């Protein structure tokens, strides 16, 4: 009879121990696995158990889907890119040979320098583009 009482006490304590995890699962909390891990390892301390329980009952904010018209497109042919207050138009880059990429980069650097009314930065890309012309 004493063994049965000990077993029932163990079962009751285990159920009480995992109440925060049970609440998180029932509420379909988005951090239910993290709550379980916290409950499992730190639930033995009253503070860990209380934190897990509070976290489990906290209101979760559902993620709202982004409307299609406000979604940001991440494609290679994006219309414009903002950088340092200036707008750069994206241009397709030819990867047929090594010089095509350098020419496109140097042309973009020259356009940016012209927009900012400053001198282009001397670089290897500018040197090879002028030598190719």
Secondary structure, 3 states (H helix, E strand, C coil): CHHHHHHHHHHHHHHHHCHHHHHHHHCCCCCHHHHHHHHHHHCCCHHHHHHHHHHHHCCCCCCCCCCCCCCCCCCCCCCEEEECCEEEECCCCCCCCHHHHHHHHHHHHHHHHHHCCCCCCCCHHHHHHHHHC
